[in-house]
Amino acid sequence: MTVYSFSSKKNLFLVWDRSTSYEPLDHYRRYNISTYKYIGTRTEVTEDLDPQIGDRVRSFKVKFIEFITDNHFRFGRYAGKDITEVKDLRYTAWYFKEIESLKDGHRQFIRDFLYNNWYEFKTDEEGREYPISPTTVKKHNDWEKKQKEMMNKAENGMVVTLDIERNPNEDGRIFVNGIAYYFPKVVTRYYRDSIYHLPLLNGKVKRVKNRSIRASLMVIGDKIYIANFKILK
Protein backbone atom coordinates (compact mmCIF):
# COMPACT_ATOMS: atom_id res chain seq x y z
CA MET A 1 0.00 0.00 0.00
CA THR A 2 1.37 3.42 -0.96
CA VAL A 3 1.31 6.10 1.72
CA TYR A 4 2.75 9.59 2.04
CA SER A 5 4.43 11.88 4.54
CA PHE A 6 5.89 15.36 4.48
CA SER A 7 9.57 16.04 5.14
CA SER A 8 10.27 19.51 6.49
CA LYS A 9 13.97 18.87 5.85
CA LYS A 10 13.45 18.28 2.13
CA ASN A 11 10.31 20.40 1.85
CA LEU A 12 8.84 17.58 -0.23
CA PHE A 13 6.29 14.82 0.15
CA LEU A 14 7.82 11.40 0.62
CA VAL A 15 6.37 8.26 -0.94
CA TRP A 16 6.40 4.97 0.99
CA ASP A 17 5.32 1.42 0.44
CA ARG A 18 3.69 0.12 3.61
CA SER A 19 3.10 -3.56 4.34
CA THR A 20 1.57 -5.05 7.49
CA SER A 21 2.33 -8.33 9.21
CA TYR A 22 1.47 -9.87 12.58
CA GLU A 23 3.31 -11.88 15.22
CA PRO A 24 1.42 -13.76 17.95
CA LEU A 25 2.04 -12.59 21.51
CA ASP A 26 -0.49 -14.56 23.58
CA HIS A 27 -4.13 -15.67 23.46
CA TYR A 28 -5.58 -12.13 23.40
CA ARG A 29 -2.82 -9.93 21.93
CA ARG A 30 -0.54 -9.79 18.92
CA TYR A 31 2.14 -7.56 17.45
CA ASN A 32 1.12 -5.38 14.56
CA ILE A 33 4.18 -4.65 12.45
CA SER A 34 4.12 -2.01 9.73
CA THR A 35 7.13 -2.00 7.41
CA TYR A 36 7.77 1.23 5.49
CA LYS A 37 10.06 1.19 2.42
CA TYR A 38 11.09 4.52 0.98
CA ILE A 39 10.24 4.92 -2.71
CA GLY A 40 10.78 8.56 -3.66
CA THR A 41 9.39 12.09 -3.45
CA ARG A 42 6.55 14.16 -4.85
CA THR A 43 5.92 17.86 -4.90
CA GLU A 44 2.24 17.50 -3.98
CA VAL A 45 -0.28 14.88 -2.89
CA THR A 46 -4.05 14.84 -2.34
CA GLU A 47 -4.15 11.84 0.01
CA ASP A 48 -3.99 12.03 3.81
CA LEU A 49 -0.52 11.74 5.30
CA ASP A 50 0.43 8.75 7.44
CA PRO A 51 0.83 10.04 11.02
CA GLN A 52 3.26 7.27 12.00
CA ILE A 53 6.02 8.41 9.65
CA GLY A 54 6.78 11.87 10.94
CA ASP A 55 9.97 13.35 9.49
CA ARG A 56 11.75 10.07 8.72
CA VAL A 57 13.82 9.80 5.55
CA ARG A 58 14.72 6.11 5.35
CA SER A 59 12.98 2.74 5.54
CA PHE A 60 11.82 1.62 9.01
CA LYS A 61 9.35 -0.53 10.96
CA VAL A 62 6.64 0.38 13.47
CA LYS A 63 5.69 -2.33 15.97
CA PHE A 64 2.90 -2.15 18.53
CA ILE A 65 0.65 -4.46 20.51
CA GLU A 66 -2.99 -4.73 19.52
CA PHE A 67 -5.81 -6.66 21.16
CA ILE A 68 -7.50 -9.38 19.15
CA THR A 69 -10.37 -10.26 21.49
CA ASP A 70 -13.06 -8.28 23.32
CA ASN A 71 -13.67 -10.70 26.17
CA HIS A 72 -10.32 -10.49 28.00
CA PHE A 73 -9.13 -7.91 30.51
CA ARG A 74 -6.46 -5.75 28.91
CA PHE A 75 -4.69 -4.53 32.06
CA GLY A 76 -4.85 -4.69 35.83
CA ARG A 77 -5.28 -7.52 38.30
CA TYR A 78 -6.92 -9.89 35.79
CA ALA A 79 -5.06 -8.91 32.62
CA GLY A 80 -5.47 -11.65 30.01
CA LYS A 81 -8.26 -13.45 31.87
CA ASP A 82 -11.66 -14.12 30.33
CA ILE A 83 -14.07 -11.52 31.69
CA THR A 84 -16.92 -14.03 31.90
CA GLU A 85 -14.86 -16.34 34.14
CA VAL A 86 -13.88 -13.69 36.70
CA LYS A 87 -16.35 -13.62 39.58
CA ASP A 88 -15.11 -10.31 40.96
CA LEU A 89 -17.94 -8.17 39.57
CA ARG A 90 -16.98 -5.14 41.66
CA TYR A 91 -13.59 -5.13 39.92
CA THR A 92 -15.24 -5.57 36.51
CA ALA A 93 -17.49 -2.58 37.22
CA TRP A 94 -14.42 -0.52 38.24
CA TYR A 95 -12.59 -1.63 35.09
CA PHE A 96 -15.57 -0.54 32.96
CA LYS A 97 -15.31 2.99 34.35
CA GLU A 98 -11.53 3.04 33.80
CA ILE A 99 -11.89 2.36 30.05
CA GLU A 100 -14.50 5.09 29.57
CA SER A 101 -12.54 6.55 26.64
CA LEU A 102 -12.71 3.32 24.62
CA LYS A 103 -15.43 3.18 22.00
CA ASP A 104 -14.74 -0.30 20.65
CA GLY A 105 -16.40 -3.67 21.14
CA HIS A 106 -14.36 -4.40 24.27
CA ARG A 107 -16.24 -1.86 26.39
CA GLN A 108 -19.58 -2.92 24.90
CA PHE A 109 -18.80 -6.56 25.74
CA ILE A 110 -18.21 -5.62 29.40
CA ARG A 111 -21.37 -3.51 29.50
CA ASP A 112 -23.44 -6.42 28.19
CA PHE A 113 -21.78 -8.77 30.68
CA LEU A 114 -22.55 -6.50 33.65
CA TYR A 115 -26.09 -5.91 32.43
CA ASN A 116 -26.66 -9.65 32.25
CA ASN A 117 -25.49 -9.82 35.88
CA TRP A 118 -28.22 -7.38 36.99
CA TYR A 119 -26.18 -4.19 36.89
CA GLU A 120 -27.92 -1.00 35.83
CA PHE A 121 -26.31 2.04 34.22
CA LYS A 122 -26.59 5.75 34.90
CA THR A 123 -25.07 8.78 33.20
CA ASP A 124 -23.25 11.50 35.15
CA GLU A 125 -23.35 15.26 34.47
CA GLU A 126 -20.49 14.96 31.98
CA GLY A 127 -22.30 12.30 29.96
CA ARG A 128 -20.15 9.40 31.19
CA GLU A 129 -21.91 6.12 31.78
CA TYR A 130 -21.24 4.20 34.99
CA PRO A 131 -22.56 0.89 36.40
CA ILE A 132 -24.62 0.46 39.58
CA SER A 133 -24.45 -2.83 41.44
CA PRO A 134 -27.60 -4.93 42.00
CA THR A 135 -27.30 -4.34 45.76
CA THR A 136 -27.22 -0.57 45.28
CA VAL A 137 -30.11 -0.76 42.82
CA LYS A 138 -32.19 -2.78 45.29
CA LYS A 139 -31.47 -0.35 48.12
CA HIS A 140 -32.43 2.59 45.91
CA ASN A 141 -35.62 0.89 44.75
CA ASP A 142 -36.54 0.03 48.35
CA TRP A 143 -35.90 3.65 49.35
CA GLU A 144 -38.06 4.96 46.50
CA LYS A 145 -40.85 2.60 47.53
CA LYS A 146 -40.75 3.77 51.16
CA GLN A 147 -40.57 7.42 50.07
CA LYS A 148 -43.63 7.05 47.82
CA GLU A 149 -45.59 5.27 50.54
CA MET A 150 -44.87 8.10 52.97
CA MET A 151 -45.73 10.72 50.35
CA ASN A 152 -49.15 9.11 49.86
CA LYS A 153 -49.75 9.31 53.61
CA ALA A 154 -48.44 12.88 53.82
CA GLU A 155 -50.85 14.00 51.10
CA ASN A 156 -53.66 13.06 53.48
CA GLY A 157 -52.29 15.36 56.21
CA MET A 158 -50.62 12.66 58.27
CA VAL A 159 -49.14 13.55 61.68
CA VAL A 160 -45.99 11.64 62.67
CA THR A 161 -43.39 11.50 65.41
CA LEU A 162 -39.87 11.96 64.10
CA ASP A 163 -36.68 11.20 66.04
CA ILE A 164 -34.12 13.58 64.57
CA GLU A 165 -30.44 12.72 64.91
CA ARG A 166 -28.88 15.55 62.88
CA ASN A 167 -29.45 19.17 61.98
CA PRO A 168 -31.02 19.76 58.58
CA ASN A 169 -28.83 20.68 55.63
CA GLU A 170 -28.96 24.03 53.83
CA ASP A 171 -32.06 22.87 51.91
CA GLY A 172 -33.85 21.99 55.15
CA ARG A 173 -33.60 18.25 54.48
CA ILE A 174 -33.35 15.61 57.18
CA PHE A 175 -33.46 11.82 56.95
CA VAL A 176 -35.47 9.75 59.42
CA ASN A 177 -35.47 5.97 58.92
CA GLY A 178 -34.30 6.52 55.36
CA ILE A 179 -37.14 8.92 54.44
CA ALA A 180 -36.34 12.48 53.36
CA TYR A 181 -38.30 15.31 55.00
CA TYR A 182 -37.89 19.05 54.52
CA PHE A 183 -38.28 22.01 56.83
CA PRO A 184 -39.71 24.91 54.75
CA LYS A 185 -37.29 27.45 56.22
CA VAL A 186 -33.88 27.13 57.87
CA VAL A 187 -31.33 29.64 59.07
CA THR A 188 -27.55 29.31 58.98
CA ARG A 189 -25.49 29.48 62.15
CA TYR A 190 -21.71 29.60 62.64
CA TYR A 191 -19.72 28.20 65.54
CA ARG A 192 -15.94 28.53 65.33
CA ASP A 193 -15.08 26.73 62.08
CA SER A 194 -18.43 24.94 61.80
CA ILE A 195 -21.53 25.80 59.82
CA TYR A 196 -24.91 24.32 60.68
CA HIS A 197 -28.57 24.96 59.94
CA LEU A 198 -31.63 25.20 62.18
CA PRO A 199 -35.35 25.19 61.28
CA LEU A 200 -37.78 28.02 61.97
CA LEU A 201 -41.09 27.57 63.76
CA ASN A 202 -43.42 30.58 63.85
CA GLY A 203 -40.41 32.78 63.06
CA LYS A 204 -38.31 31.39 65.90
CA VAL A 205 -35.19 29.27 65.57
CA LYS A 206 -35.56 25.76 67.00
CA ARG A 207 -32.92 23.19 67.89
CA VAL A 208 -34.05 19.74 66.77
CA LYS A 209 -30.86 17.68 66.73
CA ASN A 210 -31.17 14.58 68.96
CA ARG A 211 -34.77 15.48 69.75
CA SER A 212 -38.21 14.11 68.90
CA ILE A 213 -40.86 16.21 67.21
CA ARG A 214 -44.52 15.75 66.44
CA ALA A 215 -44.91 16.92 62.86
CA SER A 216 -47.79 17.48 60.46
CA LEU A 217 -46.78 16.78 56.87
CA MET A 218 -47.60 18.11 53.45
CA VAL A 219 -46.40 17.32 49.93
CA ILE A 220 -45.12 19.90 47.47
CA GLY A 221 -43.92 18.51 44.16
CA ASP A 222 -41.90 15.40 44.93
CA LYS A 223 -40.89 16.42 48.47
CA ILE A 224 -42.41 15.81 51.91
CA TYR A 225 -42.45 19.00 53.98
CA ILE A 226 -42.88 19.45 57.70
CA ALA A 227 -45.73 21.97 57.71
CA ASN A 228 -45.74 22.40 61.46
CA PHE A 229 -44.12 20.68 64.41
CA LYS A 230 -43.90 20.50 68.18
CA ILE A 231 -40.80 19.48 70.09
CA LEU A 232 -41.57 16.58 72.43
CA LYS A 233 -38.27 16.24 74.25
C-alpha positions as CSV (number, residue, x, y, z in Angstrom):
1,M,0.0,0.0,0.0
2,T,1.4,3.4,-1.0
3,V,1.3,6.1,1.7
4,Y,2.8,9.6,2.0
5,S,4.4,11.9,4.5
6,F,5.9,15.4,4.5
7,S,9.6,16.0,5.1
8,S,10.3,19.5,6.5
9,K,14.0,18.9,5.8
10,K,13.5,18.3,2.1
11,N,10.3,20.4,1.9
12,L,8.8,17.6,-0.2
13,F,6.3,14.8,0.1
14,L,7.8,11.4,0.6
15,V,6.4,8.3,-0.9
16,W,6.4,5.0,1.0
17,D,5.3,1.4,0.4
18,R,3.7,0.1,3.6
19,S,3.1,-3.6,4.3
20,T,1.6,-5.1,7.5
21,S,2.3,-8.3,9.2
22,Y,1.5,-9.9,12.6
23,E,3.3,-11.9,15.2
24,P,1.4,-13.8,17.9
25,L,2.0,-12.6,21.5
26,D,-0.5,-14.6,23.6
27,H,-4.1,-15.7,23.5
28,Y,-5.6,-12.1,23.4
29,R,-2.8,-9.9,21.9
30,R,-0.5,-9.8,18.9
31,Y,2.1,-7.6,17.5
32,N,1.1,-5.4,14.6
33,I,4.2,-4.6,12.4
34,S,4.1,-2.0,9.7
35,T,7.1,-2.0,7.4
36,Y,7.8,1.2,5.5
37,K,10.1,1.2,2.4
38,Y,11.1,4.5,1.0
39,I,10.2,4.9,-2.7
40,G,10.8,8.6,-3.7
41,T,9.4,12.1,-3.5
42,R,6.5,14.2,-4.8
43,T,5.9,17.9,-4.9
44,E,2.2,17.5,-4.0
45,V,-0.3,14.9,-2.9
46,T,-4.0,14.8,-2.3
47,E,-4.1,11.8,0.0
48,D,-4.0,12.0,3.8
49,L,-0.5,11.7,5.3
50,D,0.4,8.7,7.4
51,P,0.8,10.0,11.0
52,Q,3.3,7.3,12.0
53,I,6.0,8.4,9.7
54,G,6.8,11.9,10.9
55,D,10.0,13.3,9.5
56,R,11.8,10.1,8.7
57,V,13.8,9.8,5.5
58,R,14.7,6.1,5.4
59,S,13.0,2.7,5.5
60,F,11.8,1.6,9.0
61,K,9.3,-0.5,11.0
62,V,6.6,0.4,13.5
63,K,5.7,-2.3,16.0
64,F,2.9,-2.2,18.5
65,I,0.6,-4.5,20.5
66,E,-3.0,-4.7,19.5
67,F,-5.8,-6.7,21.2
68,I,-7.5,-9.4,19.1
69,T,-10.4,-10.3,21.5
70,D,-13.1,-8.3,23.3
71,N,-13.7,-10.7,26.2
72,H,-10.3,-10.5,28.0
73,F,-9.1,-7.9,30.5
74,R,-6.5,-5.8,28.9
75,F,-4.7,-4.5,32.1
76,G,-4.8,-4.7,35.8
77,R,-5.3,-7.5,38.3
78,Y,-6.9,-9.9,35.8
79,A,-5.1,-8.9,32.6
80,G,-5.5,-11.6,30.0
81,K,-8.3,-13.5,31.9
82,D,-11.7,-14.1,30.3
83,I,-14.1,-11.5,31.7
84,T,-16.9,-14.0,31.9
85,E,-14.9,-16.3,34.1
86,V,-13.9,-13.7,36.7
87,K,-16.4,-13.6,39.6
88,D,-15.1,-10.3,41.0
89,L,-17.9,-8.2,39.6
90,R,-17.0,-5.1,41.7
91,Y,-13.6,-5.1,39.9
92,T,-15.2,-5.6,36.5
93,A,-17.5,-2.6,37.2
94,W,-14.4,-0.5,38.2
95,Y,-12.6,-1.6,35.1
96,F,-15.6,-0.5,33.0
97,K,-15.3,3.0,34.3
98,E,-11.5,3.0,33.8
99,I,-11.9,2.4,30.1
100,E,-14.5,5.1,29.6
101,S,-12.5,6.6,26.6
102,L,-12.7,3.3,24.6
103,K,-15.4,3.2,22.0
104,D,-14.7,-0.3,20.6
105,G,-16.4,-3.7,21.1
106,H,-14.4,-4.4,24.3
107,R,-16.2,-1.9,26.4
108,Q,-19.6,-2.9,24.9
109,F,-18.8,-6.6,25.7
110,I,-18.2,-5.6,29.4
111,R,-21.4,-3.5,29.5
112,D,-23.4,-6.4,28.2
113,F,-21.8,-8.8,30.7
114,L,-22.5,-6.5,33.6
115,Y,-26.1,-5.9,32.4
116,N,-26.7,-9.7,32.3
117,N,-25.5,-9.8,35.9
118,W,-28.2,-7.4,37.0
119,Y,-26.2,-4.2,36.9
120,E,-27.9,-1.0,35.8
121,F,-26.3,2.0,34.2
122,K,-26.6,5.8,34.9
123,T,-25.1,8.8,33.2
124,D,-23.3,11.5,35.1
125,E,-23.4,15.3,34.5
126,E,-20.5,15.0,32.0
127,G,-22.3,12.3,30.0
128,R,-20.2,9.4,31.2
129,E,-21.9,6.1,31.8
130,Y,-21.2,4.2,35.0
131,P,-22.6,0.9,36.4
132,I,-24.6,0.5,39.6
133,S,-24.4,-2.8,41.4
134,P,-27.6,-4.9,42.0
135,T,-27.3,-4.3,45.8
136,T,-27.2,-0.6,45.3
137,V,-30.1,-0.8,42.8
138,K,-32.2,-2.8,45.3
139,K,-31.5,-0.3,48.1
140,H,-32.4,2.6,45.9
141,N,-35.6,0.9,44.7
142,D,-36.5,0.0,48.3
143,W,-35.9,3.6,49.4
144,E,-38.1,5.0,46.5
145,K,-40.9,2.6,47.5
146,K,-40.7,3.8,51.2
147,Q,-40.6,7.4,50.1
148,K,-43.6,7.0,47.8
149,E,-45.6,5.3,50.5
150,M,-44.9,8.1,53.0
151,M,-45.7,10.7,50.3
152,N,-49.2,9.1,49.9
153,K,-49.7,9.3,53.6
154,A,-48.4,12.9,53.8
155,E,-50.9,14.0,51.1
156,N,-53.7,13.1,53.5
157,G,-52.3,15.4,56.2
158,M,-50.6,12.7,58.3
159,V,-49.1,13.6,61.7
160,V,-46.0,11.6,62.7
161,T,-43.4,11.5,65.4
162,L,-39.9,12.0,64.1
163,D,-36.7,11.2,66.0
164,I,-34.1,13.6,64.6
165,E,-30.4,12.7,64.9
166,R,-28.9,15.5,62.9
167,N,-29.4,19.2,62.0
168,P,-31.0,19.8,58.6
169,N,-28.8,20.7,55.6
170,E,-29.0,24.0,53.8
171,D,-32.1,22.9,51.9
172,G,-33.8,22.0,55.1
173,R,-33.6,18.2,54.5
174,I,-33.4,15.6,57.2
175,F,-33.5,11.8,56.9
176,V,-35.5,9.7,59.4
177,N,-35.5,6.0,58.9
178,G,-34.3,6.5,55.4
179,I,-37.1,8.9,54.4
180,A,-36.3,12.5,53.4
181,Y,-38.3,15.3,55.0
182,Y,-37.9,19.0,54.5
183,F,-38.3,22.0,56.8
184,P,-39.7,24.9,54.7
185,K,-37.3,27.4,56.2
186,V,-33.9,27.1,57.9
187,V,-31.3,29.6,59.1
188,T,-27.6,29.3,59.0
189,R,-25.5,29.5,62.1
190,Y,-21.7,29.6,62.6
191,Y,-19.7,28.2,65.5
192,R,-15.9,28.5,65.3
193,D,-15.1,26.7,62.1
194,S,-18.4,24.9,61.8
195,I,-21.5,25.8,59.8
196,Y,-24.9,24.3,60.7
197,H,-28.6,25.0,59.9
198,L,-31.6,25.2,62.2
199,P,-35.3,25.2,61.3
200,L,-37.8,28.0,62.0
201,L,-41.1,27.6,63.8
202,N,-43.4,30.6,63.8
203,G,-40.4,32.8,63.1
204,K,-38.3,31.4,65.9
205,V,-35.2,29.3,65.6
206,K,-35.6,25.8,67.0
207,R,-32.9,23.2,67.9
208,V,-34.0,19.7,66.8
209,K,-30.9,17.7,66.7
210,N,-31.2,14.6,69.0
211,R,-34.8,15.5,69.8
212,S,-38.2,14.1,68.9
213,I,-40.9,16.2,67.2
214,R,-44.5,15.8,66.4
215,A,-44.9,16.9,62.9
216,S,-47.8,17.5,60.5
217,L,-46.8,16.8,56.9
218,M,-47.6,18.1,53.4
219,V,-46.4,17.3,49.9
220,I,-45.1,19.9,47.5
221,G,-43.9,18.5,44.2
222,D,-41.9,15.4,44.9
223,K,-40.9,16.4,48.5
224,I,-42.4,15.8,51.9
225,Y,-42.4,19.0,54.0
226,I,-42.9,19.5,57.7
227,A,-45.7,22.0,57.7
228,N,-45.7,22.4,61.5
229,F,-44.1,20.7,64.4
230,K,-43.9,20.5,68.2
231,I,-40.8,19.5,70.1
232,L,-41.6,16.6,72.4
233,K,-38.3,16.2,74.2
